[in-house]
Amino acid sequence: MKVVLTLDELRSAKSDLLSPLGLVPTMGFLHEGHLSLVKQAKVECKSVGVSIFVNPTQFGEGEDLEAYPRDLPRDLRLLEEEGVDLVWVPTIEDVYPTDSQTWVVVEELTKRLEGEQRPGHFRGVTTVVTKLFNAFQTDRAYFGQKDAQQALVIQRMVKDLLLPIEIVVCPIVREEDGLAMSSRNAYLNPEQRRAAIVLHHALGDAAERFKNGERDAGVLRRSMLAVIQDEPLARVQYVSVADPDTLEEAQGEIQRALLSMAVYLGDTRLIDNEMLGID
């Protein structure tokens, strides 16, 4: 496995790799969710690259940029064990030159859910992902379903910009009790960690209702909210039953939907989601 720091080093190292190249963009502090993306890329691609970069432009005021967990030596050890070919660990200056003026913005899909709660977040995501795609000149890129809106936004961006890249969205990886794996889980104290399973329970309750024939979006939304509110340590930011293509909030009878939520446990903000009616 080759680890490079500068863009020139990346481009030189990439020239030695076989195609197709699969890219897994990360912010580091890797867990099994990230490694599942690497494993999928290894199955489908002849070469696999990973980026490790805590992107400052997707963090809003008061968010956890400085506190975001980092452990580069551990990350590199895990990636080498998975057989990754190339890892880029750029500096902020590598990715954002001091005179940088250009942003990539996806308009409608970023106005709701995470975009509404975190203004400017997706502008940072789509800009940095475009830069990573350009730097690696990748054939495929792998993202997790846990960030469902992000995956949808990136798919839209790739389509709109005519980028010759296949976006592969991989299933959510969960802990044994159902909590979606996230780097931010490390912030939870033992009591909060116990309570965090409420997100999975809320989604599961709504999914079970849907399986048993409930089709009213309002009923499903209220059922999720009720489960979360029954946990004293949990504070709801939003629960949503949305169209899985447009992310517009669903009303009345549905046949398919994206269930999603953002919930605080103490100061830690967790998200989770589940698709309904989609094979």
C-alpha positions in Angstrom: 0.0 0.0 0.0 1.3 3.4 -1.0 0.5 6.5 1.1 0.9 9.9 -0.5 0.5 13.4 0.7 0.7 15.8 -2.2 -1.4 15.9 -5.4 1.7 15.4 -7.5 2.5 12.3 -5.6 -1.0 11.0 -6.0 -1.0 11.5 -9.7 2.3 9.8 -10.1 1.3 6.8 -7.9 -2.0 6.5 -9.7 -0.4 6.0 -13.0 0.9 2.6 -11.8 -2.5 1.3 -10.9 -4.7 -1.0 -12.9 -8.2 0.0 -14.0 -10.9 0.1 -13.0 -10.0 2.2 -9.9 -12.5 2.3 -7.0 -12.3 5.2 -4.6 -13.6 5.3 -1.0 -13.6 8.9 0.3 -13.4 9.1 4.1 -12.7 11.5 6.9 -10.7 8.9 8.7 -11.3 7.3 12.2 -12.4 4.2 10.2 -14.9 1.6 11.4 -16.4 -1.5 9.8 -18.8 0.7 7.8 -15.9 2.3 6.0 -14.2 -1.1 5.6 -17.3 -2.6 4.1 -17.0 0.0 1.3 -13.3 -1.0 0.8 -14.3 -4.7 0.6 -17.0 -4.0 -2.0 -14.5 -1.9 -4.0 -12.0 -4.7 -3.8 -14.6 -7.1 -5.3 -15.5 -4.9 -8.2 -12.2 -3.1 -9.0 -8.7 -4.0 -9.9 -7.3 -1.2 -7.8 -8.7 0.6 -4.7 -7.8 4.1 -3.5 -8.9 5.7 -0.2 -8.8 9.4 0.8 -8.5 10.5 4.4 -9.4 14.1 4.8 -11.4 15.9 7.5 -13.1 18.4 5.2 -13.5 21.8 7.0 -16.0 23.2 4.6 -18.8 20.7 5.5 -18.7 21.7 9.1 -20.9 24.5 10.2 -20.4 27.1 13.0 -20.4 25.3 16.4 -19.9 21.9 14.9 -17.2 19.4 15.9 -14.4 20.1 13.3 -11.6 20.4 15.9 -13.0 17.6 18.1 -13.6 15.2 15.2 -11.9 12.0 16.1 -8.6 11.2 14.3 -6.3 8.2 14.4 -4.2 8.1 11.2 -1.8 5.3 12.2 -4.7 3.0 13.0 -6.5 4.0 9.8 -3.5 3.1 7.7 -3.0 -0.2 9.4 -6.6 -1.2 8.8 -6.4 -0.2 5.2 -3.3 -2.1 4.6 -4.9 -5.2 6.1 -7.7 -4.8 3.6 -5.3 -4.7 0.7 -5.9 -1.0 -0.4 -3.4 0.1 -3.1 -3.2 3.8 -2.6 -4.1 6.3 0.2 -4.1 10.0 -0.2 -3.8 12.1 3.0 -3.8 15.7 1.8 -3.5 18.9 3.8 -6.2 21.6 3.7 -3.9 23.6 1.5 -3.7 20.7 -1.0 -7.4 20.6 -1.3 -8.3 24.3 -0.9 -5.6 26.6 -2.4 -5.6 30.0 -0.6 -7.1 31.8 -3.6 -9.8 29.2 -4.2 -13.1 30.7 -5.4 -15.0 27.7 -6.8 -17.8 25.7 -5.3 -20.0 22.9 -6.5 -23.7 23.2 -5.5 -26.6 20.8 -6.0 -29.7 23.0 -5.6 -33.0 21.3 -4.8 -31.9 18.1 -3.1 -29.8 20.0 -0.5 -32.6 22.2 0.7 -34.3 19.6 3.0 -33.4 17.3 5.9 -29.6 17.6 6.6 -29.3 20.6 4.2 -32.0 22.5 6.1 -30.4 21.7 9.5 -26.8 22.3 8.4 -26.6 25.2 6.0 -23.6 25.0 3.7 -22.9 21.4 4.6 -23.6 19.9 1.2 -21.8 22.7 -0.6 -18.7 21.5 1.3 -19.5 17.9 0.6 -20.1 18.2 -3.2 -17.1 20.5 -3.6 -14.6 18.2 -1.8 -16.0 15.1 -3.5 -15.6 16.7 -6.9 -12.0 17.6 -6.1 -11.4 14.0 -4.9 -12.9 12.6 -8.1 -10.7 14.9 -10.2 -7.6 14.1 -8.2 -8.0 10.3 -8.4 -9.7 10.2 -11.8 -11.6 7.2 -10.5 -13.9 4.9 -12.3 -16.1 4.0 -9.4 -16.7 5.7 -6.0 -18.2 4.0 -2.9 -20.5 5.6 -0.3 -22.6 4.3 2.6 -26.4 4.3 2.7 -26.2 5.7 6.3 -25.7 9.1 4.7 -28.7 8.6 2.4 -29.1 12.2 1.4 -25.4 12.6 0.7 -25.5 9.6 -1.6 -28.5 11.0 -3.5 -26.9 14.4 -3.8 -23.6 12.9 -5.1 -25.4 10.8 -7.6 -27.3 13.9 -8.9 -24.0 15.9 -9.1 -22.3 13.2 -11.1 -25.3 13.0 -13.5 -25.6 16.7 -13.9 -21.8 17.3 -14.4 -21.5 14.4 -16.9 -18.8 12.8 -14.8 -17.8 9.3 -16.1 -18.0 7.8 -12.6 -20.2 5.0 -11.2 -21.5 5.8 -7.7 -22.0 2.6 -5.7 -24.1 2.9 -2.5 -23.5 0.2 0.0 -25.8 -0.9 2.9 -25.6 0.5 6.4 -23.4 -1.5 8.7 -24.7 -1.8 12.2 -23.5 -2.7 15.7 -24.9 -6.0 17.2 -27.7 -4.1 18.8 -28.6 -2.2 15.6 -26.9 1.2 16.1 -25.6 2.4 12.8 -21.8 2.6 12.8 -20.5 6.1 12.9 -17.2 7.8 13.9 -19.3 10.1 16.1 -20.4 7.1 18.2 -17.1 7.5 20.0 -18.4 10.7 21.6 -21.2 8.8 23.5 -20.8 8.0 27.2 -22.0 4.5 28.3 -25.5 5.8 29.2 -25.9 7.7 25.9 -24.6 4.7 24.0 -27.3 2.5 25.5 -30.0 5.1 24.7 -28.7 5.6 21.1 -30.4 2.4 20.0 -33.6 4.4 20.1 -33.0 5.5 16.5 -32.9 1.9 15.2 -36.0 1.1 17.3 -37.9 4.0 15.9 -37.1 3.1 12.3 -37.9 -0.5 13.0 -41.3 0.3 14.5 -42.3 2.3 11.4 -40.9 -0.3 9.0 -42.9 -3.0 10.8 -46.1 -0.9 10.5 -45.4 -0.5 6.8 -44.9 -4.2 6.4 -48.2 -4.8 8.1 -50.0 -2.6 5.7 -49.8 1.0 7.2 -49.3 3.4 4.3 -50.1 6.8 5.8 -47.0 8.9 6.0 -48.3 10.9 9.0 -48.9 7.8 11.0 -45.4 6.5 10.3 -43.8 9.9 11.1 -45.7 10.1 14.4 -44.8 6.5 15.3 -41.1 7.3 15.0 -41.4 10.5 16.9 -43.2 8.7 19.8 -40.5 6.0 20.1 -37.8 8.6 20.3 -39.6 10.8 22.7 -40.0 7.8 25.0 -36.2 7.9 25.6 -35.4 10.6 28.1 -31.8 11.1 26.9 -32.8 11.6 23.3 -33.6 15.0 21.7 -35.2 15.0 18.3 -34.0 17.4 15.6 -36.2 15.9 12.9 -38.0 12.8 11.7 -38.9 12.5 8.1 -41.0 10.3 5.8 -39.9 11.6 2.3 -40.0 10.7 -1.3 -36.8 8.7 -1.9 -36.0 10.5 -5.2 -36.9 14.2 -4.4 -36.7 14.1 -0.6 -39.9 16.1 -0.5 -41.8 15.3 2.7 -44.6 12.7 2.0 -48.2 13.3 2.8 -51.1 10.8 2.8 -50.7 7.3 1.3 -47.3 6.2 0.2 -45.9 3.1 -1.6 -42.2 3.9 -1.1 -40.3 6.3 1.2 -37.1 7.2 2.8 -37.4 7.2 6.6 -34.7 9.3 8.2 -34.0 11.2 11.4 -31.4 13.2 13.3 -31.3 12.8 17.1 -29.1 14.3 19.8 -27.8 12.2 22.7 -26.2 14.8 24.8 -24.1 16.9 22.4 -23.7 14.1 19.9 -25.8 14.3 16.8 -26.7 10.9 15.2 -28.5 10.2 12.0 -30.1 7.0 10.6 -32.5 5.9 7.9 -34.3 3.1 6.2 -35.9 2.7 2.8 -39.5 1.4 2.5 -41.0 -0.2 -0.5 -37.7 -0.5 -2.4 -36.1 -3.9 -3.2 
